[in-house]
Amino acid sequence: MQQARNLATDLGTRMESLRFLLRDRDGKYDQSFDAVFQSEEMEILKSAPQARRMNAHCER
């Protein structure tokens, strides 16, 4: 959660232009991590479960 706060602080005013956060379904991203970005009115999009190649497509 602290890393999410640090990122939000570093982005500053650029955070307002972001609408989505695309992330995987790893257990290290709990609800408090998502809450940091949802408080900035960002929509959290999770990758499809067990889609091994999806990350490669998202990074392109």
N, C-alpha and C positions, 0 to 999 in steps of 0.2 A: 504494500500500500504506500509505503514511503517513496518508492521509486515512481509510482504513478503521480504522487504529489509533486515530486521534483520535476518530472516531465511537464506537468501542467504549468509549473512556475517558470520553467525555462522557455516554454513556448509563448507565454505571456499573451499578448494581443493576437498573435497568430492562432491561438486556440479557438477564437471565435469563428474563424473561417472553416474549421473542421466540423464535419457533420457525422462521420462514422468512425468507429474503431473496429477494425477487423482483427480478431484474435482466435487462437485455437482453444481447444477445450481442456487445456492442462489444469490440473488441480491447484497449481500455485496461484491461479487467478481466482480469488474468491470474491464474494459479494462486495467486500469493502474496496477492492481494486476497481470493480465496475462502478461503484458509487462515486468515486472521484470524477470519472468521466461523465457519468450521468448528471452530476451536479452542474457540469458545463453544457448540459443539454445535447450531449452526443449520444447517438444510438450505438449500442454494442451489438456487433454482428459476430456470431461464432461460426467457425468453419464446420463443415459437415463432419459428423462422427465417422471415424475410421476411414477417412479419405486421404490416403497416403500422399497422393500427388497434388492435392489441392494447394498446399503451401507454395509449391513451385509456380503454380499458375497465379496465385495472389501476388507474389513478389514481382512478377513481370509487369 
